[in-house]
Amino acid sequence: MSTASRIDSAPAIVSRRRGGVRTRLGQAAAVCACGIGLASAAVAQATQPDSRPTVAAMPYFNNSSVSANRADFDALGKGISDVLITELAANPTIRVIERDRVQQLMDEQNLSTAGRIDKETAVKVGKLIGVHHMIFGGFLVDQRGTMRLDARVVNVETSLVEHVETVTDKADNLLAVLSTIADKLNKGMKLPPLPAGVVKPALNSEATKPGRWRDLILYARAEDANDKKDRTRALALYKEFLQKSPTTVLASQRQRAELKVRELSGS
């Protein structure tokens, strides 16, 4: 090959190489753009507001018990609220605010010292949290061990009570009653139904045995001590609950108790 031929062919080789570089750069740019597009779509999806109906329950139900040991049930109102929240949260098509968050807000607003919870308090707290529906209520245990449980739902936007549920049953059946009431409240608030195949937390053979509601009282006392910042008492009660309560009962509450024991123990 002559020198002229080599010189003439050099630009062609360079051009082909540059073309290859341009092609690879173009492909890389396309891949990059695609990746950025997917990432942007993911970010946009992640930053979209949660449009699910939002529900919260006041952190405790009022105790109106008339039995001689009425004080034994003082903390139970917190346990009722906790289980009710757990049952409602089993429905993934709604968003349920944790009891801790509601309690924290009430403490910040000095509403915890107000005593009994009424509709006006529920509406005020609901607006502060930014929920659609707020649940509150009360219970009564008589000397024969019969419990009456009242649950009310207020529409935070209108301040009107939109649904009421009242159940009278043996206190021993409390966990099953709370599961039933959660279903009825879900329907009363006209929320999407529980998807097929979803298991309700409070319903199992062990939870429906007599005396299981006593486990909830013990857990509720631990929660009450924790709310009052009594770390020593709260730690002892959480441990007692974990020791005495069967592992198949109040599973969500057991997980929290285990977490609180680690937290309060500093481990």
Residue pairs with C-beta under 8 A, 6 or more apart in sequence:
1 9
50 95
52 93
52 94
52 95
53 94
53 95
53 132
53 133
53 189
53 191
53 192
54 94
54 95
54 96
54 97
54 130
54 131
54 132
54 133
55 88
55 94
55 95
55 96
55 97
55 131
55 132
55 133
55 134
55 135
55 189
55 191
56 85
56 96
56 97
56 101
56 102
56 125
56 126
56 129
56 131
56 133
56 134
56 135
57 81
57 84
57 85
57 88
57 99
57 102
57 134
57 135
57 136
58 81
58 102
58 117
58 121
58 122
58 125
58 134
58 135
58 136
59 78
59 81
59 99
59 102
59 103
59 106
59 227
60 77
60 78
60 80
60 81
60 117
61 76
61 77
61 80
61 81
61 117
61 136
61 137
61 138
61 139
61 149
61 151
62 77
62 116
62 117
62 137
62 138
62 139
63 70
63 73
63 74
63 76
63 77
63 138
63 139
63 140
64 138
64 139
64 140
65 73
65 139
65 140
65 141
65 142
66 140
66 141
66 142
66 143
67 73
67 141
67 142
67 143
68 143
70 141
72 217
73 139
73 141
73 217
74 224
75 217
75 220
75 221
75 223
75 224
76 139
76 216
76 217
76 220
77 138
77 139
77 220
78 99
78 220
78 223
78 224
78 227
79 216
79 217
79 219
79 220
79 223
79 253
80 139
80 149
80 174
80 178
80 216
80 220
81 99
82 99
82 219
82 220
82 223
82 253
83 175
83 178
83 201
83 202
83 216
83 250
83 253
84 135
84 151
84 178
84 181
84 182
84 185
85 96
85 97
85 98
85 99
86 201
86 202
86 252
86 253
87 178
87 179
87 182
87 200
87 201
87 202
88 94
88 96
88 182
88 185
88 186
89 96
90 182
90 194
90 198
90 199
90 200
90 201
91 186
91 191
91 192
91 193
91 194
91 195
91 198
92 195
92 198
93 191
93 192
93 193
93 195
94 186
94 191
94 192
97 129
97 131
99 223
101 129
102 125
102 129
103 112
103 227
105 111
105 125
105 128
105 129
106 112
106 125
107 227
109 124
109 125
109 128
111 121
111 124
111 125
112 227
114 121
116 138
117 136
118 136
119 136
119 152
119 154
119 159
119 161
121 136
122 134
122 135
122 136
122 152
122 154
123 134
123 154
123 156
123 159
125 134
126 133
126 134
126 154
126 156
127 156
131 156
132 155
132 156
132 157
133 153
133 154
133 155
133 156
133 162
133 189
133 191
134 153
134 154
134 156
135 151
135 152
135 153
135 185
136 151
136 152
136 154
137 149
137 150
137 151
137 152
138 149
138 150
139 147
139 148
139 149
139 150
140 147
140 148
141 147
141 171
145 170
145 171
145 172
146 168
146 169
146 170
146 171
147 168
147 169
147 170
147 171
147 174
147 177
148 166
148 167
148 168
149 166
149 167
149 168
149 169
149 174
149 177
149 178
149 181
150 164
150 165
150 166
151 164
151 165
151 166
151 181
151 185
152 161
152 163
152 164
152 165
153 161
153 162
153 163
153 164
153 185
153 188
153 189
154 160
154 161
154 162
155 161
155 162
162 188
162 189
163 185
163 188
163 189
164 188
165 181
165 184
165 185
165 188
167 177
167 180
167 181
169 177
171 213
172 210
172 211
172 212
172 213
173 208
173 213
174 212
174 213
174 216
175 202
175 203
175 207
175 208
175 212
175 213
175 216
175 249
175 250
176 202
176 203
176 207
176 208
178 202
179 200
179 201
179 202
179 203
182 200
183 194
183 200
186 193
186 194
187 193
194 200
201 251
201 252
202 250
204 248
204 249
206 212
206 246
206 248
206 249
207 248
207 249
207 250
212 249
215 241
215 244
215 245
215 246
215 249
215 250
216 250
216 253
218 237
218 240
218 241
218 244
218 245
219 237
219 238
219 241
219 245
219 250
219 253
219 257
221 237
222 234
222 237
222 238
222 240
222 241
222 257
222 260
223 234
225 233
225 234
225 237
226 234
226 238
226 260
226 264
231 264
234 260
234 264
235 260
235 261
235 264
235 265
238 257
238 260
238 261
238 264
239 261
241 253
241 254
241 257
242 254
242 257
242 258
242 261
245 254
247 254
